[in-house]
């Protein structure tokens, strides 16, 4: 039986925001390098990549969502986790609030789950 996804009440790590941003900057540079090596034009793809703070939020979010729906949590679980990130890292609040807005269709990495139109 598949249960509901839950948010982890205690994060696995409590790294400083500077450390998290450094890790995210490294991750972003890898994404850029992969796309450049594939022959893509940076003028076309740079605006599609998440910012360093967006990567930090995505990494923190992925650490805090527990199975069985860790791949596709519903919007309520995702929103709750994102709000908890703001509590732990207030400097990320503007980034989190922008990620809580409706999904941008051209940015496939967005953490929002599309809500069914019913």
N, CA, C and O atoms as CSV, one atom per row, in Angstrom:
chain,resi,resn,atom,element,x,y,z
A,1,UNK,N,N,0.850,-1.175,0.000
A,1,UNK,CA,C,0.000,0.000,0.000
A,1,UNK,C,C,0.888,1.227,0.000
A,1,UNK,O,O,1.846,1.306,0.769
A,2,UNK,N,N,0.579,2.173,-0.849
A,2,UNK,CA,C,1.374,3.400,-0.947
A,2,UNK,C,C,0.774,4.432,-0.005
A,2,UNK,O,O,-0.412,4.753,-0.082
A,3,UNK,N,N,1.617,4.945,0.887
A,3,UNK,CA,C,1.165,5.966,1.829
A,3,UNK,C,C,1.441,7.344,1.276
A,3,UNK,O,O,1.877,7.501,0.136
A,4,UNK,N,N,1.180,8.339,2.102
A,4,UNK,CA,C,1.408,9.712,1.695
A,4,UNK,C,C,2.867,10.080,1.909
A,4,UNK,O,O,3.534,9.551,2.797
A,5,UNK,N,N,3.348,10.999,1.079
A,5,UNK,CA,C,4.702,11.514,1.260
A,5,UNK,C,C,4.715,12.397,2.489
A,5,UNK,O,O,3.742,13.092,2.783
A,6,UNK,N,N,5.814,12.363,3.195
A,6,UNK,CA,C,5.925,13.188,4.381
A,6,UNK,C,C,7.196,14.002,4.319
A,6,UNK,O,O,8.126,13.689,3.575
A,7,UNK,N,N,7.216,15.041,5.109
A,7,UNK,CA,C,8.402,15.885,5.186
A,7,UNK,C,C,9.207,15.469,6.399
A,7,UNK,O,O,8.651,15.213,7.468
A,8,UNK,N,N,10.509,15.403,6.232
A,8,UNK,CA,C,11.411,15.035,7.315
A,8,UNK,C,C,11.481,16.193,8.307
A,8,UNK,O,O,11.880,17.293,7.925
A,9,UNK,N,N,11.108,15.981,9.557
A,9,UNK,CA,C,11.108,17.072,10.527
A,9,UNK,C,C,12.510,17.556,10.885
A,9,UNK,O,O,12.679,18.708,11.286
A,10,UNK,N,N,13.513,16.700,10.746
A,10,UNK,CA,C,14.870,17.109,11.098
A,10,UNK,C,C,15.780,16.937,9.888
A,10,UNK,O,O,15.991,15.816,9.423
A,11,UNK,N,N,16.320,18.044,9.376
A,11,UNK,CA,C,17.195,17.917,8.213
A,11,UNK,C,C,18.414,17.072,8.525
A,11,UNK,O,O,18.860,17.017,9.671
A,12,UNK,N,N,18.954,16.413,7.509
A,12,UNK,CA,C,20.097,15.526,7.694
A,12,UNK,C,C,21.389,16.293,7.936
A,12,UNK,O,O,22.321,15.769,8.547
A,13,UNK,N,N,21.447,17.530,7.458
A,13,UNK,CA,C,22.654,18.310,7.689
A,13,UNK,C,C,22.273,19.750,8.021
A,13,UNK,O,O,21.214,20.234,7.622
A,14,UNK,N,N,23.128,20.405,8.737
A,14,UNK,CA,C,22.903,21.797,9.096
A,14,UNK,C,C,24.108,22.607,8.639
A,14,UNK,O,O,24.776,23.247,9.451
A,15,UNK,N,N,24.383,22.579,7.350
A,15,UNK,CA,C,25.518,23.305,6.798
A,15,UNK,C,C,25.181,24.788,6.731
A,15,UNK,O,O,24.018,25.183,6.650
A,16,UNK,N,N,26.228,25.589,6.768
A,16,UNK,CA,C,26.013,27.024,6.647
A,16,UNK,C,C,25.557,27.335,5.225
A,16,UNK,O,O,25.800,26.568,4.293
A,17,UNK,N,N,24.904,28.455,5.084
A,17,UNK,CA,C,24.419,28.854,3.772
A,17,UNK,C,C,25.586,29.073,2.807
A,17,UNK,O,O,25.458,28.807,1.612
A,18,UNK,N,N,26.707,29.551,3.311
A,18,UNK,CA,C,27.872,29.762,2.452
A,18,UNK,C,C,28.374,28.439,1.866
A,18,UNK,O,O,28.729,28.373,0.689
A,19,UNK,N,N,28.401,27.400,2.682
A,19,UNK,CA,C,28.831,26.086,2.212
A,19,UNK,C,C,27.834,25.543,1.186
A,19,UNK,O,O,28.229,25.007,0.151
A,20,UNK,N,N,26.559,25.683,1.479
A,20,UNK,CA,C,25.535,25.211,0.547
A,20,UNK,C,C,25.618,25.951,-0.784
A,20,UNK,O,O,25.470,25.347,-1.846
A,21,UNK,N,N,25.853,27.251,-0.725
A,21,UNK,CA,C,25.971,28.035,-1.957
A,21,UNK,C,C,27.216,27.631,-2.747
A,21,UNK,O,O,27.178,27.586,-3.977
A,22,UNK,N,N,28.306,27.341,-2.061
A,22,UNK,CA,C,29.522,26.897,-2.755
A,22,UNK,C,C,29.269,25.564,-3.468
A,22,UNK,O,O,29.679,25.382,-4.614
A,23,UNK,N,N,28.593,24.635,-2.783
A,23,UNK,CA,C,28.260,23.352,-3.410
A,23,UNK,C,C,27.359,23.558,-4.617
A,23,UNK,O,O,27.538,22.922,-5.655
A,24,UNK,N,N,26.379,24.461,-4.470
A,24,UNK,CA,C,25.443,24.722,-5.564
A,24,UNK,C,C,26.150,25.394,-6.742
A,24,UNK,O,O,25.841,25.102,-7.898
A,25,UNK,N,N,27.087,26.282,-6.458
A,25,UNK,CA,C,27.844,26.929,-7.537
A,25,UNK,C,C,28.658,25.896,-8.304
A,25,UNK,O,O,28.755,25.966,-9.529
A,26,UNK,N,N,29.239,24.942,-7.593
A,26,UNK,CA,C,29.970,23.856,-8.253
A,26,UNK,C,C,29.027,23.038,-9.143
A,26,UNK,O,O,29.360,22.702,-10.280
A,27,UNK,N,N,27.865,22.730,-8.609
A,27,UNK,CA,C,26.884,21.951,-9.368
A,27,UNK,C,C,26.460,22.702,-10.621
A,27,UNK,O,O,26.352,22.111,-11.695
A,28,UNK,N,N,26.221,23.989,-10.491
A,28,UNK,CA,C,25.797,24.807,-11.636
A,28,UNK,C,C,26.904,24.868,-12.688
A,28,UNK,O,O,26.627,24.803,-13.886
A,29,UNK,N,N,28.147,24.992,-12.246
A,29,UNK,CA,C,29.248,25.044,-13.214
A,29,UNK,C,C,29.368,23.732,-13.986
A,29,UNK,O,O,29.737,23.731,-15.161
A,30,UNK,N,N,29.058,22.620,-13.328
A,30,UNK,CA,C,29.057,21.324,-14.021
A,30,UNK,C,C,27.954,21.299,-15.078
A,30,UNK,O,O,28.166,20.817,-16.191
A,31,UNK,N,N,26.783,21.816,-14.727
A,31,UNK,CA,C,25.684,21.869,-15.703
A,31,UNK,C,C,26.075,22.706,-16.916
A,31,UNK,O,O,25.815,22.323,-18.057
A,32,UNK,N,N,26.700,23.850,-16.658
A,32,UNK,CA,C,27.125,24.726,-17.753
A,32,UNK,C,C,28.154,24.019,-18.629
A,32,UNK,O,O,28.050,24.040,-19.856
A,33,UNK,N,N,29.136,23.400,-18.007
A,33,UNK,CA,C,30.183,22.721,-18.771
A,33,UNK,C,C,29.618,21.587,-19.627
A,33,UNK,O,O,30.018,21.421,-20.779
A,34,UNK,N,N,28.688,20.804,-19.066
A,34,UNK,CA,C,28.084,19.712,-19.833
A,34,UNK,C,C,27.377,20.233,-21.077
A,34,UNK,O,O,27.477,19.645,-22.153
A,35,UNK,N,N,26.664,21.339,-20.918
A,35,UNK,CA,C,25.918,21.883,-22.050
A,35,UNK,C,C,26.848,22.517,-23.081
A,35,UNK,O,O,26.588,22.448,-24.282
A,36,UNK,N,N,27.927,23.130,-22.612
A,36,UNK,CA,C,28.901,23.694,-23.542
A,36,UNK,C,C,29.590,22.596,-24.339
A,36,UNK,O,O,29.786,22.721,-25.548
A,37,UNK,N,N,29.957,21.517,-23.650
A,37,UNK,CA,C,30.604,20.385,-24.339
A,37,UNK,C,C,29.674,19.713,-25.347
A,37,UNK,O,O,30.122,19.116,-26.326
A,38,UNK,N,N,28.382,19.822,-25.090
A,38,UNK,CA,C,27.399,19.260,-26.023
A,38,UNK,C,C,27.170,20.191,-27.217
A,38,UNK,O,O,26.395,19.877,-28.121
A,39,UNK,N,N,27.855,21.344,-27.208
A,39,UNK,CA,C,27.753,22.259,-28.337
A,39,UNK,C,C,26.609,23.249,-28.255
A,39,UNK,O,O,26.298,23.915,-29.242
A,40,UNK,N,N,25.979,23.360,-27.101
A,40,UNK,CA,C,24.869,24.297,-26.972
A,40,UNK,C,C,25.378,25.728,-26.837
A,40,UNK,O,O,26.480,25.972,-26.345
A,41,UNK,N,N,24.563,26.651,-27.278
A,41,UNK,CA,C,24.893,28.072,-27.220
A,41,UNK,C,C,24.531,28.614,-25.835
A,41,UNK,O,O,23.370,28.537,-25.431
A,42,UNK,N,N,25.516,29.164,-25.097
A,42,UNK,CA,C,25.209,29.667,-23.753
A,42,UNK,C,C,24.180,30.787,-23.746
A,42,UNK,O,O,23.484,30.967,-22.747
A,43,UNK,N,N,24.064,31.537,-24.822
A,43,UNK,CA,C,23.051,32.587,-24.885
A,43,UNK,C,C,21.652,31.993,-24.848
A,43,UNK,O,O,20.700,32.662,-24.448
A,44,UNK,N,N,21.527,30.754,-25.257
A,44,UNK,CA,C,20.213,30.116,-25.286
A,44,UNK,C,C,19.883,29.380,-23.993
A,44,UNK,O,O,18.716,29.338,-23.602
A,45,UNK,N,N,20.876,28.796,-23.314
A,45,UNK,CA,C,20.537,27.954,-22.168
A,45,UNK,C,C,20.781,28.580,-20.798
A,45,UNK,O,O,20.223,28.098,-19.812
A,46,UNK,N,N,21.577,29.616,-20.698
A,46,UNK,CA,C,21.910,30.158,-19.375
A,46,UNK,C,C,20.679,30.636,-18.602
A,46,UNK,O,O,20.601,30.452,-17.387
A,47,UNK,N,N,19.725,31.241,-19.293
A,47,UNK,CA,C,18.528,31.722,-18.602
A,47,UNK,C,C,17.616,30.580,-18.148
A,47,UNK,O,O,16.736,30.782,-17.310
A,48,UNK,N,N,17.823,29.389,-18.695
A,48,UNK,CA,C,17.013,28.239,-18.320
A,48,UNK,C,C,17.540,27.528,-17.073
A,48,UNK,O,O,16.810,26.774,-16.430
A,49,UNK,N,N,18.794,27.766,-16.736
A,49,UNK,CA,C,19.399,27.084,-15.585
A,49,UNK,C,C,18.939,27.720,-14.278
A,49,UNK,O,O,18.700,28.926,-14.218
A,50,UNK,N,N,18.819,26.912,-13.245
A,50,UNK,CA,C,18.472,27.472,-11.932
A,50,UNK,C,C,19.636,28.302,-11.401
A,50,UNK,O,O,20.799,28.028,-11.698
A,51,UNK,N,N,19.303,29.320,-10.610
A,51,UNK,CA,C,20.336,30.129,-9.963
A,51,UNK,C,C,20.987,29.305,-8.856
A,51,UNK,O,O,20.520,28.217,-8.518
A,52,UNK,N,N,22.065,29.836,-8.301
A,52,UNK,CA,C,22.752,29.141,-7.204
A,52,UNK,C,C,21.795,28.947,-6.028
A,52,UNK,O,O,21.727,27.854,-5.466
A,53,UNK,N,N,21.056,29.993,-5.649
A,53,UNK,CA,C,20.119,29.852,-4.527
A,53,UNK,C,C,18.992,28.875,-4.851
A,53,UNK,O,O,18.538,28.151,-3.966
A,54,UNK,N,N,18.535,28.841,-6.092
A,54,UNK,CA,C,17.502,27.878,-6.471
A,54,UNK,C,C,18.029,26.449,-6.352
A,54,UNK,O,O,17.297,25.552,-5.932
A,55,UNK,N,N,19.270,26.235,-6.710
A,55,UNK,CA,C,19.863,24.905,-6.549
A,55,UNK,C,C,19.969,24.551,-5.075
A,55,UNK,O,O,19.706,23.411,-4.693
A,56,UNK,N,N,20.352,25.518,-4.238
A,56,UNK,CA,C,20.426,25.274,-2.787
A,56,UNK,C,C,19.062,24.832,-2.277
A,56,UNK,O,O,18.957,23.849,-1.544
A,57,UNK,N,N,18.018,25.556,-2.665
A,57,UNK,CA,C,16.665,25.217,-2.203
A,57,UNK,C,C,16.273,23.829,-2.703
A,57,UNK,O,O,15.707,23.040,-1.946
A,58,UNK,N,N,16.565,23.521,-3.963
A,58,UNK,CA,C,16.221,22.202,-4.502
A,58,UNK,C,C,16.957,21.077,-3.767
A,58,UNK,O,O,16.381,20.022,-3.499
A,59,UNK,N,N,18.229,21.310,-3.444
A,59,UNK,CA,C,18.992,20.297,-2.702
A,59,UNK,C,C,18.427,20.104,-1.295
A,59,UNK,O,O,18.261,18.974,-0.838
A,60,UNK,N,N,18.134,21.205,-0.618
A,60,UNK,CA,C,17.546,21.105,0.727
A,60,UNK,C,C,16.186,20.419,0.675
A,60,UNK,O,O,15.860,19.603,1.537
A,61,UNK,N,N,15.396,20.755,-0.338
A,61,UNK,CA,C,14.072,20.152,-0.486
A,61,UNK,C,C,14.188,18.649,-0.698
A,61,UNK,O,O,13.449,17.871,-0.094
A,62,UNK,N,N,15.124,18.241,-1.564
A,62,UNK,CA,C,15.248,16.811,-1.859
A,62,UNK,C,C,15.698,16.020,-0.639
A,62,UNK,O,O,15.346,14.849,-0.500
A,63,UNK,N,N,16.471,16.644,0.245
A,63,UNK,CA,C,16.909,15.958,1.465
A,63,UNK,C,C,15.774,15.784,2.467
A,63,UNK,O,O,15.819,14.886,3.307
A,64,UNK,N,N,14.769,16.631,2.384
A,64,UNK,CA,C,13.724,16.651,3.409
A,64,UNK,C,C,12.446,15.941,3.017
A,64,UNK,O,O,11.548,15.804,3.848
A,65,UNK,N,N,12.334,15.493,1.805
A,65,UNK,CA,C,11.131,14.770,1.389
A,65,UNK,C,C,11.406,13.286,1.493
A,65,UNK,O,O,12.361,12.777,0.907
A,66,UNK,N,N,10.573,12.602,2.233
A,66,UNK,CA,C,10.757,11.175,2.485
A,66,UNK,C,C,9.943,10.333,1.507
A,66,UNK,O,O,8.901,10.777,1.025
A,67,UNK,N,N,10.410,9.124,1.212
A,67,UNK,CA,C,9.636,8.198,0.386
A,67,UNK,C,C,8.291,7.907,1.044
A,67,UNK,O,O,8.144,8.179,2.235
A,68,UNK,N,N,7.327,7.383,0.350
A,68,UNK,CA,C,7.397,6.716,-0.940
A,68,UNK,C,C,7.233,7.649,-2.135
A,68,UNK,O,O,7.442,7.208,-3.265
A,69,UNK,N,N,6.872,8.906,-1.941
A,69,UNK,CA,C,6.645,9.801,-3.076
A,69,UNK,C,C,7.749,10.836,-3.212
A,69,UNK,O,O,7.485,11.977,-3.592
A,70,UNK,N,N,8.971,10.454,-2.910
A,70,UNK,CA,C,10.079,11.399,-2.946
A,70,UNK,C,C,10.297,11.953,-4.353
A,70,UNK,O,O,10.782,13.074,-4.501
A,71,UNK,N,N,9.953,11.197,-5.371
A,71,UNK,CA,C,10.152,11.673,-6.736
A,71,UNK,C,C,9.057,12.656,-7.125
A,71,UNK,O,O,9.340,13.649,-7.795
A,72,UNK,N,N,7.840,12.411,-6.733
A,72,UNK,CA,C,6.708,13.255,-7.107
A,72,UNK,C,C,5.822,13.568,-5.896
A,72,UNK,O,O,4.713,13.044,-5.789
A,73,UNK,N,N,6.301,14.413,-4.992
A,73,UNK,CA,C,5.440,14.757,-3.859
A,73,UNK,C,C,4.296,15.650,-4.333
A,73,UNK,O,O,4.425,16.351,-5.336
A,74,UNK,N,N,3.192,15.623,-3.618
A,74,UNK,CA,C,2.105,16.507,-4.017
A,74,UNK,C,C,2.460,17.944,-3.629
A,74,UNK,O,O,3.435,18.176,-2.914
A,75,UNK,N,N,1.678,18.887,-4.096
A,75,UNK,CA,C,2.002,20.293,-3.879
A,75,UNK,C,C,1.991,20.672,-2.406
A,75,UNK,O,O,2.749,21.548,-1.992
A,76,UNK,N,N,1.156,20.038,-1.620
A,76,UNK,CA,C,1.078,20.356,-0.192
A,76,UNK,C,C,2.378,19.982,0.528
A,76,UNK,O,O,2.894,20.771,1.320
A,77,UNK,N,N,2.902,18.802,0.263
A,77,UNK,CA,C,4.161,18.361,0.869
A,77,UNK,C,C,5.303,19.254,0.407
A,77,UNK,O,O,6.129,19.685,1.211
A,78,UNK,N,N,5.345,19.526,-0.887
A,78,UNK,CA,C,6.401,20.364,-1.431
A,78,UNK,C,C,6.371,21.761,-0.816
A,78,UNK,O,O,7.411,22.287,-0.419
A,79,UNK,N,N,5.196,22.357,-0.736
A,79,UNK,CA,C,5.066,23.698,-0.157
A,79,UNK,C,C,5.472,23.715,1.315
A,79,UNK,O,O,6.132,24.649,1.770
A,80,UNK,N,N,5.076,22.684,2.052
A,80,UNK,CA,C,5.418,22.614,3.474
A,80,UNK,C,C,6.937,22.532,3.659
A,80,UNK,O,O,7.500,23.191,4.533
A,81,UNK,N,N,7.581,21.729,2.839
A,81,UNK,CA,C,9.035,21.586,2.919
A,81,UNK,C,C,9.715,22.904,2.561
A,81,UNK,O,O,10.657,23.319,3.236
A,82,UNK,N,N,9.249,23.558,1.512
A,82,UNK,CA,C,9.846,24.834,1.116
A,82,UNK,C,C,9.684,25.885,2.214
A,82,UNK,O,O,10.603,26.666,2.462
A,83,UNK,N,N,8.548,25.910,2.860
A,83,UNK,CA,C,8.339,26.874,3.953
A,83,UNK,C,C,9.249,26.561,5.148
A,83,UNK,O,O,9.713,27.473,5.833
A,84,UNK,N,N,9.498,25.291,5.391
A,84,UNK,CA,C,10.403,24.910,6.474
A,84,UNK,C,C,11.843,25.343,6.152
A,84,UNK,O,O,12.604,25.687,7.056
A,85,UNK,N,N,12.203,25.324,4.896
A,85,UNK,CA,C,13.531,25.793,4.484
A,85,UNK,C,C,13.681,27.269,4.811
A,85,UNK,O,O,14.749,27.698,5.249
A,86,UNK,N,N,12.626,28.055,4.606
A,86,UNK,CA,C,12.676,29.480,4.945
A,86,UNK,C,C,12.900,29.660,6.440
A,86,UNK,O,O,13.625,30.564,6.855
A,87,UNK,N,N,12.283,28.808,7.250
A,87,UNK,CA,C,12.488,28.893,8.698
A,87,UNK,C,C,13.950,28.637,9.061
A,87,UNK,O,O,14.498,29.301,9.942
A,88,UNK,N,N,14.578,27.681,8.390
A,88,UNK,CA,C,15.963,27.314,8.692
A,88,UNK,C,C,16.984,28.247,8.045
A,88,UNK,O,O,18.060,28.472,8.599
A,89,UNK,N,N,16.650,28.788,6.876
A,89,UNK,CA,C,17.572,29.650,6.121
A,89,UNK,C,C,16.812,30.892,5.638
A,89,UNK,O,O,16.438,30.957,4.467
A,90,UNK,N,N,16.578,31.873,6.508
A,90,UNK,CA,C,15.781,33.053,6.140
A,90,UNK,C,C,16.328,33.822,4.931
A,90,UNK,O,O,15.566,34.489,4.231
A,91,UNK,N,N,17.627,33.736,4.681
A,91,UNK,CA,C,18.209,34.440,3.533
A,91,UNK,C,C,17.696,33.887,2.208
A,91,UNK,O,O,17.778,34.562,1.182
A,92,UNK,N,N,17.173,32.679,2.224
A,92,UNK,CA,C,16.653,32.058,1.004
A,92,UNK,C,C,15.178,32.378,0.773
A,92,UNK,O,O,14.591,31.899,-0.197
A,93,UNK,N,N,14.576,33.174,1.641
A,93,UNK,CA,C,13.143,33.466,1.551
A,93,UNK,C,C,12.720,34.000,0.174
A,93,UNK,O,O,11.749,33.490,-0.385
A,94,UNK,N,N,13.407,35.007,-0.397
A,94,UNK,CA,C,12.950,35.484,-1.712
A,94,UNK,C,C,12.957,34.385,-2.775
A,94,UNK,O,O,12.062,34.326,-3.618
A,95,UNK,N,N,13.955,33.529,-2.732
A,95,UNK,CA,C,14.038,32.434,-3.707
A,95,UNK,C,C,12.909,31.432,-3.479
A,95,UNK,O,O,12.256,30.999,-4.428
A,96,UNK,N,N,12.684,31.068,-2.222
A,96,UNK,CA,C,11.616,30.106,-1.913
A,96,UNK,C,C,10.260,30.674,-2.315
A,96,UNK,O,O,9.454,29.968,-2.921
A,97,UNK,N,N,9.995,31.943,-1.987
A,97,UNK,CA,C,8.685,32.519,-2.326
A,97,UNK,C,C,8.486,32.530,-3.837
A,97,UNK,O,O,7.375,32.302,-4.314
A,98,UNK,N,N,9.554,32.794,-4.598
A,98,UNK,CA,C,9.410,32.771,-6.056
A,98,UNK,C,C,9.142,31.349,-6.549
A,98,UNK,O,O,8.460,31.160,-7.557
A,99,UNK,N,N,9.674,30.353,-5.846
A,99,UNK,CA,C,9.458,28.959,-6.241
A,99,UNK,C,C,8.070,28.467,-5.831
A,99,UNK,O,O,7.586,27.469,-6.366
A,100,UNK,N,N,7.434,29.151,-4.896
A,100,UNK,CA,C,6.085,28.771,-4.490
A,100,UNK,C,C,5.027,29.316,-5.443
A,100,UNK,O,O,3.869,28.903,-5.384
A,101,UNK,N,N,5.415,30.239,-6.318
A,101,UNK,CA,C,4.495,30.769,-7.307
A,101,UNK,C,C,4.220,29.688,-8.341
A,101,UNK,O,O,4.941,28.692,-8.394
A,102,UNK,N,N,3.192,29.864,-9.162
A,102,UNK,CA,C,2.889,28.845,-10.184
A,102,UNK,C,C,4.108,28.545,-11.043
A,102,UNK,O,O,4.933,29.417,-11.317
A,103,UNK,N,N,4.197,27.288,-11.458
A,103,UNK,CA,C,5.348,26.812,-12.231
A,103,UNK,C,C,5.486,27.569,-13.537
A,103,UNK,O,O,4.501,27.889,-14.203
A,104,UNK,N,N,6.735,27.847,-13.888
A,104,UNK,CA,C,7.034,28.452,-15.176
A,104,UNK,C,C,7.225,27.311,-16.171
A,104,UNK,O,O,8.096,26.467,-15.962
A,105,UNK,N,N,6.447,27.260,-17.235
A,105,UNK,CA,C,6.518,26.113,-18.137
A,105,UNK,C,C,7.868,25.930,-18.820
A,105,UNK,O,O,8.222,24.802,-19.164
A,106,UNK,N,N,8.638,27.006,-19.030
A,106,UNK,CA,C,9.900,26.845,-19.744
A,106,UNK,C,C,11.036,26.402,-18.847
A,106,UNK,O,O,12.131,26.139,-19.342
A,107,UNK,N,N,10.815,26.310,-17.538
A,107,UNK,CA,C,11.867,25.879,-16.625
A,107,UNK,C,C,11.480,24.520,-16.051
A,107,UNK,O,O,10.755,24.432,-15.060
A,108,UNK,N,N,11.967,23.487,-16.679
A,108,UNK,CA,C,11.561,22.123,-16.339
A,108,UNK,C,C,12.005,21.691,-14.955
A,108,UNK,O,O,11.437,20.746,-14.408
A,109,UNK,N,N,12.998,22.342,-14.364
A,109,UNK,CA,C,13.525,21.907,-13.077
A,109,UNK,C,C,12.687,22.396,-11.906
A,109,UNK,O,O,12.940,22.001,-10.768
A,110,UNK,N,N,11.709,23.232,-12.151
A,110,UNK,CA,C,10.938,23.817,-11.061
A,110,UNK,C,C,10.375,22.738,-10.138
A,110,UNK,O,O,9.932,21.696,-10.620
A,111,UNK,N,N,10.381,22.965,-8.814
A,111,UNK,CA,C,9.936,21.938,-7.881
A,111,UNK,C,C,8.419,21.835,-7.767
A,111,UNK,O,O,7.909,20.918,-7.122
A,112,UNK,N,N,7.704,22.753,-8.377
A,112,UNK,CA,C,6.251,22.737,-8.249
A,112,UNK,C,C,5.660,21.545,-8.994
A,112,UNK,O,O,6.149,21.146,-10.051
A,113,UNK,N,N,4.623,21.002,-8.433
A,113,UNK,CA,C,3.898,19.919,-9.074
A,113,UNK,C,C,2.683,20.556,-9.731
A,113,UNK,O,O,1.922,21.275,-9.084
A,114,UNK,N,N,2.508,20.290,-11.010
A,114,UNK,CA,C,1.357,20.871,-11.701
A,114,UNK,C,C,0.072,20.327,-11.093
A,114,UNK,O,O,-0.093,19.119,-10.920
A,115,UNK,N,N,-0.816,21.228,-10.779
A,115,UNK,CA,C,-2.094,20.824,-10.199
A,115,UNK,C,C,-3.047,20.492,-11.328
A,115,UNK,O,O,-3.109,21.206,-12.329
A,116,UNK,N,N,-3.791,19.407,-11.165
A,116,UNK,CA,C,-4.742,18.997,-12.187
A,116,UNK,C,C,-5.856,20.025,-12.287
A,116,UNK,O,O,-6.375,20.495,-11.275
A,117,UNK,N,N,-6.216,20.368,-13.512
A,117,UNK,CA,C,-7.327,21.288,-13.733
A,117,UNK,C,C,-8.605,20.466,-13.691
A,117,UNK,O,O,-8.901,19.693,-14.602
A,118,UNK,N,N,-9.340,20.648,-12.628
A,118,UNK,CA,C,-10.577,19.850,-12.488
A,118,UNK,C,C,-11.773,20.740,-12.433
A,118,UNK,O,O,-12.898,20.254,-12.317
